[in-house]
Amino acid sequence: MRCTAGACNERFCEHGCLREHEIAVRNLVYHITHNPNDVDDITQEVFIKAYQSLASFRGGSFRAYLARIARNHCYDVLRRKRVRPETTLGDLTVEQWPGTDGGPEDVFLDKETALEVRHLLDQLGEVDRELMILRHLNEFSYEEIAEVVGMRPGAVRTRISRARQKMQELMERRGQGETPAITTGMGIHRR
């Protein structure tokens, strides 16, 4: 929700309220560090860094600017702790994946699909997994992802397409009949 002029006194209001960007930053921090105990502190540090470097923001997507700061800061924190980000998304809650408003059977199938997607994402490389999370969980555009990870939008599209294809192949090898929407390019969106 975008605040209206004068109705909000947030420092970044001209680029959107902090509350407007907080969920995307928290998601990214959590998925890189896999440490729920650090999410609040790191998210606060990201917003402080963003505020301090606001003069260097040259336009474009402010959300991508914040995500790039968050990503870089997370990797700095992990380096200082000499910890590599975990390679699984096992802590990702099913509620973060799409749901239906259907009955209990639909809810069960959605949870089963989310677990399958989680397992497939675990089998991707770190960068491909991060690209898929930015695209499908945080709903970033290819251009925003390119800003965040320092790649060209075409390269981002190619990597995401190949990651989807790899996930599709993994599904086929496992002999599954239906494939999750993320592997067919329809995407998974957080509601």
Secondary structure, DSSP 8 states (H G I E B T S, - for coil): ----TTS---TTGGG--HHHHHHHHHHHHHHHH--TTTHHHHHHHHHHHHHHTGGG--SS-HHHHHHHHHHHHHHHHHHHHT----S--TT--GGGS---SS-HHHHHHHHHHHHHHHHHHHTS-HHHHHHHIIIIIS---HHHHHHHHT--HHHHHHHHHHHHHHHHHHHHHTT-SS--GGGGTS-----
